[in-house]
Amino acid sequence: MTTYYARAALAKASVRRLAAGEPSRRAVRTAAAIAGVVWTVVMLLRLLLGGVVGMGDNGDADRLLCVFGVVSNHPWDAAPSAYVYPTWVPHTWYGETCGAVGSGEPYYSSQQLVLGLAKALTPVLGLPGALDLRAVGLLLASAFGVIIALLVVLLPGPVWLRLVATAGFGMVVCDAAFADFFISPFSEPAGLVSLLLLCPSLLLLWRRPTSSLGGIALTTVAVLFAMTSKPQLISLLPVTMLALLWRPSVQQKGKNPANSGDGRQQRFTRWLALRWPALIACVLLCGVGAAFAASQPKRLNELVWYDAVFKEMLPHSLDPVGDLRALGADPRLISAMNTNMIDENSAATTPYWDDYKRNVTPAKIVLHSLENPSRVVAMGARGVQGMTRLNLEYLGSYPAGSGHAPYAKEHRIAVVSEIFDSFNVMPALIPLLWLVTLALGAVLASRTWARNSARAVGRMTVCLVLALVLQFWTVVLTEGASELHKHMIFVDFLTALCMPLAALCLCLLFRREYAAIPEQTQREYAASPEQARTEYAATGEQARGL
């Protein structure tokens, strides 16, 4: 009897969704395929039509690409940051010349997987050199189109709502602030694509009452690719663990632990048993994150934490000498304030440097920064102010010989950039956007009347806002004032995604037809199995007719 009324309830709900405008699977898949192709073409056109655009090199490219035995073909007397040089030619690197600048330690990034594919694809496409960054752009544009198609499939609502929502995502990715990275010698593109992939991954994770195994796998892949693209994205780990463990991963059998007389230990054991696939994924992510952090060149870590003290903490401190004493450093190092580690007058050139390295640790720097609330507020304010300028003006967008001036920036699609420029008048609008988006996502996620697919959007929104806040403070407390605009790129990207996400959450909250099957209807079917059989047959015919 249970099967009859359950099927009748599902069939009746299916008819109601169709009558309310819920699209058929065929319509969704067709729309997804079209949207994926269209946005892939849009990305390729905005990158290549009328001449290639991308991003110049600030000096970090060699450590990423030297393992492929290539070097940029820019003239030796030209500044590689002024123009884009997409062609890389064969070159033999020796010893410490390949790797982190100053030490030759190997540099790892998941972006190297993309670069390896692009190197194999370069001769197939007939592009010059051993590796052409335009092949990288093609691969990333294709991945972008696939992710857009996944979003169309996994988002709730009618086709028009899915297409409008994914158009918002598409406009963000195609903006000049982010798309230029697709043809660049940096590791940021892997992080940007991974963060975008995290959106459909989380939707797939929560489409059902229990976390799907496919969603766990896809979320794990997306976060692994993101974390191993740039060390700063290891900050995704806490939010990812929250997402994976939010819902049970397997169907509960037997009595409900909430209503049982089991002790605390038994309830916790059952809680773990219901989430064992997600727990395995969490252990894998923690292990890979720890291994990747340990594999980072020590030289680069020294540069980061040097800047955190001498370019961020001391110049903005009311008592910089006191800060040095609190850190256990020699106060005479105050003469190195506002220097880089590679400068001639840096602290590393003084006789006090060995004591500094022995006494001053990253943990001590972070804890000392957090001890003073006014310092934390000031750091946050500088970080938000830095987010209002998306474009990296010190890196050109056009190739040499294109007729554009050195360091000229392209604005083929710059809607998001214009919006962020307007935030410069009132930077407080940025954290306000975070709060509004977080609130809308939390409200949608908590609505028990909403379907799983709609509540999944709310949960995804909450997780992305939490992730961007963690990433924001990771950057502020480490890189600080050193290349703040470039290091904030992932925070900028997630903040830009808040705009279409907030609009989507608001729309779903007002569209009550996307509610779950009412409990009263289920009780009616349970009370009358004969009626359930009759309605199941009738609604089944109606569904097939629609």
N, C-alpha and C positions, 0 to 999 in steps of 0.2 A: 504493500500500500504506500509505503514511504516513497518508493520510486515514482509511482504515478503522480502524486501531488507535487513532488519536487520537479519532475519534468514539466508538469503543467505550469508551475510558477515560472520556470525558466523560459518556457515558450511564450507565456503571456508577457513577461518582461521584454523578451526579444521583439515582439510585435509592438509593444509600447515604445521601445527605443526607435524602431523604424518609423513609427508614426510621428515621433517627436523630432525626426530629422537626423537620427543616428545613421551614418552611412553604412552600406554593405561592405564586406571585406574586399570585394572586387573593386569598388569605387575607391576605397582607401589605398589599395595597392597601386592602382593606376595613377592616382594623384601623387603618391609617394615617388613612383618612378619618374613622372614628369617633373616634379619639384626637384628631385635630385639631379636630373640632367640639366634643367634650366639653371640652377644655381652653380653647377660646375662650369657651365658655359659663361655665366656672368662673371665668375671669378677669373676664368682664363682671359676673357675679353678685357676686364679692368686691369689685368696684369700685363697683357701683351699687345692689345690693339693700339695702334699709333706709336709703337715702340715700347720696349720692355721697361717696367718700373720695378723697383725693389728697394734695397737699403744698402748703403755703403758699409765698409768695414772699419770698425774702430780699433782694430788691432787684435781682436780676440779670435779671428777666423782661423789662423794657422794652427792653433792648438786643437781645433775641432777637425780640420780637414787634412792635416799633414799625414795622418795614418793611411790615407788613400794614395800617397805618393803624388800629390798635386800641389800647385802653387798658383796664386792669382796671376793673371797675365797683365796686370796694370804696369805702366811704366815705372821704373825704379825711382824716378825723380818726381812722381805724382803722389798726391795724398789719396790713399784708398778710401778715405772717408768722404771725399768730395763727390765721388761718382760711384755708380754701380758697375762692377766688373763681373758679369755672370760667368765668364769662361775661365776655367782653371786648367792649366796645362801640366803635363808630366814633370815631375821634379824629384830628385833624390835628396832626402833629408838625412842628416848625419847627427848622431849623438843627441845632445841636449837641445839642438835646434828644434826638435819636434816634441811638442808637449807644452806644459805650463811654462810661461815666460819666466826665465831666470833659474829654472830648476830642471826642465826637461821631463818632469814627471808626466806620466800618461794622463790624458784627460778623457773621461768617458761621458757619453750622453746617448740617450735613445735616438736622438736626431741623426746619429751616425748610421742607424739602420736605414733611414730614409735616404741619406746621402749615398750609401752603398748601392741601393736600388737605382738611384739617379745616375750613378756612374755607369752601371750596366745598361741603363736606358739611353744614355747620351749618344752612343754611336748608332743605336737603332733608330733614333729620331733624326739622325743626320746633323746633330749639333756639333759645333767645333770643340776642340780640346778634349781632354780626358774626362772632365766632369763639367757639365753646364748646369748652372743653378736654375735655368728655365725648366729642366727636367724635374728638379725638386718642386718647382711651382706646379707642374702638371700633376705630380703624385699627390701633393697636398690638396690641390683643387678637387681631385677625384675623391679623396677621403672626405673632404668637406661636403661634397654632393651626397655621398653615401650616408653621412651622419644626418643631413637634412632629410633624406628619405626615411631614415629610421625614426626621426622625430615625427614626421607626418603619420607614420604607422602607429606610433605609441601614444601620441597625445590624444586626449579625449575630445569629444565634440564633433560637430559636422565637419565636412571637408573644408568648407570656407574658413572656419575658425582655425583649423589645423594649418591651412596654407598661410593665413594672415599671421599666425603666431610664428611659424617657421620663417616667414619673410622678415620678421623682426630680428630673429637670430641671424639670418643671412645678411641683413644690412649691417649688423655689428661686425661680423667677420670680414665683410668686404670693405669696411672702412679703411682709409689710408693708414690709420694708426696701427692696424693689425695685419692687413693684407700684404703690406710691403715686406713683412718678415718672411712671407712665403718664398720670395726670391732674395735670400740673404744668406750669408755664411755664419749664421748664428744658430744656437740650440733652442731659441724661443719657439719656433714653429711647432716642434713636437709637443711642447707644453700647451700651446694654444689649442691645437687639434685635440689633445687628450682631454682638456677641460671641456671642450664642446662635446666630445664623446661621452663624458660623464653624465650629461643630461639624459639622453635616451637610455643609458645604462641604468640609471636610478629609476626611470619610469618603468623599465622592464622588471626591475627588482621588486617593485611594489604593485604590480598590476593585479595581483591576487592577494587573498588574506594572508598567505604565507609568502615569504621571500622566495622567488623562483631561482632555481639553480642556474638557469641561463643568465639571469640578472646578476647573480653573485659572480659568475665567471666574467661577464662583460665589464662589470664595475671593477673587478680586480685587475683586468687587463688595462683598462683606461687609467687607473691610478698608478699601476706599475710603470706605464709608459710616461705618465706625467712626472712622477717622482724621480725617475732616472733621466729626465731631460735636463732639469736644473735642480741643484741641491735645495734651493729655497722652497721647492714644491713638496718637500717632505712634510711640510706643515699640513698637507692634505690628510695625513694619516689619522689624526684623532677624529675628524669628521667622517672619514670613510668607515672607520670602525663603528661609529655611532649609526651610520646608515645601514651597514651590513647586519648589525645586531638589533636594529629597531624592531623588526618583526621576526617571528619564528621562521626557521628555514624548512621545517618538516611539519607534516600534519600531526596535530595532537591526538593521541589515542588514550582512551580511558578517562578517568575523572579529571575534572578541572582543578588544577592546583590551587586556584584562588579560593575554591569553596571546600577544599579538603582539610583534613586535620593534620596534614603532614607538617613536620617541623621545618624550620628555616633551611636547614641543610638539604632536606629532601626536595624542597621547592627550588632551591638553587641548582641542585643536580638535574632536576627536570628542565629547568630553564636552559641549562647548558645542553642537555640532550636534544632540545628542540631547535638548537642553533648550531649544531656541530659543523655543517658545511661552511657557514659564515665564520665560525671560529678558526677553521683551517685556513680560510682566505686571510683572516686577520693576522695569523701567525706568519703566513707567507709574506704579507705586506710589511710586517715589522722586520722580518729577517732581511728582506731585500733592501728596505730603507736603511737599516743599520749598516749593511754591507756597502751600499752605495755611498753613504756618508763617510765611511772609513776609507773608501777608495779615492776620495777627492784629494787632489794634490795639496800637500801641506803648505806649499808656497801660496796658493790661492787663499787658503784659509787664513794664513798670516796677513795677507793683504786686506781681507775683509775685516778682520778684527782690529787691525791697525787703523783703518778708516773709521771704525765704530768709535774709537777713542779720540784720535787726533783730528778727525774731520767732522765728527758729529758731537761727541760729548763735550770736549774741552772748548771749542769755539762758541758753544751756546750755553756755557756754564757761567754762573755768577761767581764761582770760586774754583777755577780750573786747577790751581795748585792744590787746593784741598781735595779735589777729586783724585789727583794723582797720588796723594798720600793715602787716601782711602782705598785705592786699588793696590797699594803696596809698591808703587813705582817711585823712582827718584824724582823729586820736584823739579830738578834742573832740566827734565825732559820737556818742560813747558816751552822751551825754545823751538820744539818740533811741531807745535800746534799749527794746524792748517797745511801740513805737508803730506805727501804720499810716501809710501814706504820706499819707493825707488828714487826719491829726490835726494840730491846731494846733502841736504841738511836735515834729512829725516832722523828719527830717533834710532833707526837701525845702524846709523853710522857713529853713534856715540858709545863711549865705554860703559854706559849704564844699560845697554840693550839686553845683555845676558840676564841681568837681574830682573829686568822687566818681563822677559819671556818666562822666567821661572816663577814669578809671583803673580802675574796678571793672566788669568784664565778667562775663556769665554763666559763661563758660568758667573764668575765674579763681576764681569762687565755688565751682564744682563741684570743681575741682582742689584748692583749699585745703581743702575739706571732706574729700576723700579722702586727703589727706596724713597725717592722724592716725587710725590704726586704732581707737583708743578712741572717738574722736568718731563714726566710722562705726558702731561697735557700738551706741553710745548712741542714735544716730538710728534705727537699725533697731529697737531695743527700744521706742522711743517709737512708732514706726510700727505695730509689732505690737500694742502695748497699745491704740492708737487703733482698731484693727480689731475689738476685742472689743465695741464699742458701735455696732451697725448703725443704730439709729433716730436720726434727727436731731431731738432733743428741742426745738430752737428753731424748728421749723416745724410748724404744726398740721396735722392730718389731716382735720378736719371743716369743713363750711361754717358760716358765721355763721348763727345762728338755729336750729341743729340741736339745741340743748339741751346741747351739750358745752362744757366750759370752754375758754378760750383755750389754744392750744398742746397740746390733748389729742391723744394718739396712738391710732390704731386698731390692733387686734391680731386681725383676723378670721382671718388665716392667718399664724402667726408661729413656725413650727417652726424655721426656720433662725435667726431672731432669738434664740430661746431657747437654741439650741445655742451660738451665738456669745457669749451672755451667760455661759454656763457656762465659756467659755474665759477669762473675766476672772479666774478663780481661778488658772489656769495658762496664761498667754499663749503659753508655749513650745509648746503643743499645735498652734498654727497652723502654724509652720514645720515641725513634725513631720508634720502632715497633708500639707504640700507634698512633703516628702521621700518619704513612703510612696507617695503618688499618683504621683510621678515615677518611683520605682523600679518600681512595678507596671506603669506604662505602658511603661517601657524594656524590662522583661522580656518583656512581651507582644509588643512590636514586634520583638524580637530572636529570637522563636521561629520557626525555619524550618519547623516542622511545621504552624504555624497557617495558616489561609487568609488571603488578602489582606484580606478584610473584617474579620477579627479583628485582624490586625496593624495595620490602619488605625486601629482604636480605640486601640491602644497608641501609635501615632505622634501621633494627635490629642491624647491625654492629655499626652504629653511636651511638645508645642508649647504647650498651654494653660498648663501649669505654668511653662514658661519665660517665656511672655507675662506672667503675673501677677507673676513676680519682677521682670521689667524694669519693669512698671508700678508696682510697689511702690517701687522705688528712684527712679523718675522723680518720684513724688509726694514722697517723703521729701527728695530733694535740691532740690526747687523750692518747692512750697507749704509743705512742712514743717508747722509748728505752726498755720498759718493755715487754718482750716476743714478740719482734717485728716480728720474723719469724713466729710464730704461728698466730698472729693477722693479718698478711698479707696474709693468706691463700686464702681468697676470691679474693684479688687483683691478686695474683699469678695465680689463676684459670682462671679468666677472661683474664689475659694477655696471658696465654697459649692458650686460645680459639681464640685469635687474629690471630694466625698463620694459622689455617685452614680457618678462616673467610676471611682473606686477600687474600688467594689463591683462594677462591671461588668467591669473588668479582671480582678479576682480570680475572678469567675465564669467568664469565658472561659478563663482559665488552667487551671481544673479540669475544663472540659468538653472532653475530648480528642477527642470525636466531630467537632469542628469543625476537624479537621486537614485539610491539603491532600492531594491524591492522592499516595500513596506512590510513590517512584521505582521500587520493585521491581515494582509493578503496571504501570507504564509500560514497563519493560524486558520484562516478560512479553508484553505486547501487541506490542512491537516484534519479539520473537523469533518470534512465531507470528501472522502476518497472517490466516491462515485462521480461527484461534480468535478473533481480534479481530472478523472479520466476523460470526461466529456469535453472539458475546456482544453485539455492537452491536445485532443484530436482536432478540435475546431481551430485553436490558435496555431497548431502546426500547419494546417492547410492555409491559414491566412498568411503565415510567415513565408510559406513557399510561393504564395501568390504575389507577395510584395517583392 
